[in-house]
Amino acid sequence: METITLAQGGGGVATNALVERVFLTHLREFFVSLGEDAGVFSPHSAMACSTDSFVITPVVFAGGDIGKLSVCGSSNDVAMMGAKPVYINFGFMLEEGLEIALLESIIQSIAKELRLTGLKILSADTKVLPKGSIDKLFINTTCLGEILLPNVSTQALSVGDSIIVSAPIGAHGASIFAARENIKLESSVQSDCAQLYPMLAPLFAKCPRIHTMRDATRGGLSAVLHEWVQDRELCIELDEGALPIDEGVQGICEILGLEPSHLANEGVCVLAVDKSDTQEVCDILRGHSLGSKACVIGEVYAASKQTKSRVVLINEWGGKRFMEYPQGELLPRIC
């Protein structure tokens, strides 16, 4: 079994051989330029930029791996600003002893995701660290996107907005919980890891009044909604029965005492939309496989003294309670 060696991080013959054999074999077609210290591009309009680092364990999980996740995570961040992901940068940190076959399969996952949305690589870097310095493989990314739908912002959240979620929540977090070695569960739940731009592109073209968007990653749906109303004279009321939760995710949550709304997602977005555009937005989302279960879950209201900056759950009998804001680290290294 071939593994990564420290020599392959030294910048010489061994490094170039690894880059050529593993990285460029699968990623050459996506580079804007090769053999340069930086990629050059000419933006045609306003751009969105996001940087992220991925340290998930296990690096391969049901529904994806760290390579797929690194592209989806950064791509989705710029898409949430109404942008088409266009360019991406990579920094790969490899642990000495990492199996080359595993690394190659992860790079293949990256290539598949880049091809899906036409993303191009501006620059990339590889470092090898001594065994024990990191856990197998970490990836840092920076994604640039061209703004297609301007003025999408958390500050645009308005009274009367409908809150829409694009898909059932909690699948990524539930699948990672189930995969951890110390949690002995058998489940068919898979991560929802996916790039959201293909689902959102027709929405951006129609230009409905989308005020705010966010992909509900760490902290899940609850963290997103609390961040939206934090320190503002607003509250969000949710129909608890409308929250889309798949049976497998619900089962894992009941066993472990978790709230599905606190679990991370990697292919689910939350939208705040002008009420008059709600039906059109839902119809467009449902036209794509990723959004087939999109639904309205609540509305934005002017806050009272008691509900200022809060998220309120309303049950089927009309009872109300505050949704808890996630605290602490529910699950380290979820992304």
Protein Blocks (a to p, Z undefined) as FASTA:
>chain_A
ZZddfklmnopmmlmmmmmmmmmmmmmmmpmbghiabdcdddfbdcdddddddfbdcfbd
ghiafklmmmmmmmmmmmmnopacfbdcddddddehiafklmmmmmmmmmmmmmmnopac
fbdcdddddehkaghiacddddddddfbghiafklpcghiacddfbdehklmmmmmmmpm
klccddfbdcfbdcfklmmmmmmmnopacfbdcddfehijmlmmmmmmgoiabdcdddfk
lpccdfklmmmmmmnopafklpccfbbccddddfklmmmmmmmmmmpmklmmgccfbdcd
dddfklgoiacdddfkopacdddddehjfbghkZZ
